[in-house]
């Protein structure tokens, strides 16, 4: 089924200064006090940040944690709008939050990862936003479920919301990794491939969970051609009531942004365009040969399945597969392929082969 979204490009939102990419949404994890909100906003505004973020309602794992100041903090964001001319945005997790944001004239909202994972809440938010012109950014769901992410966008779009973008903040994992969340960049890239007009922001703060990872993660987003960044910045992170370790002071954020190399999406350089087309044509030929080879392999798998059925042999032979996979990983290294890549590709091929053989047994 072909997926389509009726989207207004981010360049037509009237929010961002795109003359100096990337486009940036910055501000504290949480609005904690009027002084903290205004101090941080002034420092960000001083070096050209136009869109200010601050959490008003904070979904926390354990009760008793700081869960945000609530609706009174929206008055502080109004002051940021009035005194500094900045656009302001915050997270919403239910229809009440939406109504409060509309009441106080908040410019943009985002839907957090936990809320994106709940279609009922997304629909509630979409219905509350109906007939508004408010832009909405949708963070990826907690788990790496592209369909769930797309579903949230579809619900909002069907409610008439056309100023849509997404925020890639990584995925919850039990693996031991240096980051707070597993990046899995390929999922965001696949989403971009499906919806080329969709603005994609990276959230290096939640992805990294620590200041030291913000620059490399932000650079990776730029290398992939993402439009922007949502970064947490606090005037004094040592006193932050939530996520202190991942927030930068505004001056440090300025330095980080200046260190980034932003990749162009296209060029008029004739030599580049001619060479890149030749290389892409070469890749197209290789990809077609890969499909031919995979088709032939699947035909053989079906023959093996029929042979196993005739002789009453179990489909899966774990020891043989483990041995074969290790051999493929070793061969892959000689071709410059990582273990992770080879393991992912061949496990996918093996799973598809097992599924085909299962169909034969069920006949």
MOMOBEL-V56308 format. One record per run of one state. SS is the DSSP state (A for helix, B for strand, O for the rest). FROM is the first residue (numbers start at 0). LEN is the number of residues. If there is no record, write none. Layout:
# MOMOBEL-V56308
ss:SS from:FROM len:LEN
ss:SS from:FROM len:LEN
This chain:
# MOMOBEL-V56308
ss:O from:0 len:9
ss:A from:9 len:3
ss:O from:12 len:10
ss:B from:22 len:5
ss:O from:27 len:2
ss:B from:29 len:1
ss:O from:30 len:3
ss:A from:33 len:13
ss:O from:46 len:4
ss:B from:50 len:3
ss:O from:53 len:1
ss:B from:54 len:1
ss:O from:55 len:16
ss:A from:71 len:13
ss:O from:84 len:2
ss:B from:86 len:6
ss:O from:92 len:2
ss:A from:94 len:9
ss:O from:103 len:4
ss:B from:107 len:4
ss:O from:111 len:1
ss:A from:112 len:4
ss:O from:116 len:2
ss:A from:118 len:11
ss:O from:129 len:5
ss:B from:134 len:5
ss:O from:139 len:6
ss:A from:145 len:13
ss:O from:158 len:5
ss:B from:163 len:5
ss:O from:168 len:2
ss:B from:170 len:1
ss:O from:171 len:10
ss:B from:181 len:1
ss:O from:182 len:2
ss:A from:184 len:10
ss:O from:194 len:4
ss:B from:198 len:4
ss:O from:202 len:1
ss:A from:203 len:5
ss:O from:208 len:2
ss:A from:210 len:13
ss:O from:223 len:4
ss:B from:227 len:6
ss:O from:233 len:3
ss:A from:236 len:3
ss:O from:239 len:4
ss:A from:243 len:3
ss:O from:246 len:1
ss:B from:247 len:1
ss:O from:248 len:1
ss:A from:249 len:10
ss:O from:259 len:10
ss:A from:269 len:41
ss:O from:310 len:7
ss:A from:317 len:17
ss:O from:334 len:4
ss:A from:338 len:24
ss:O from:362 len:1
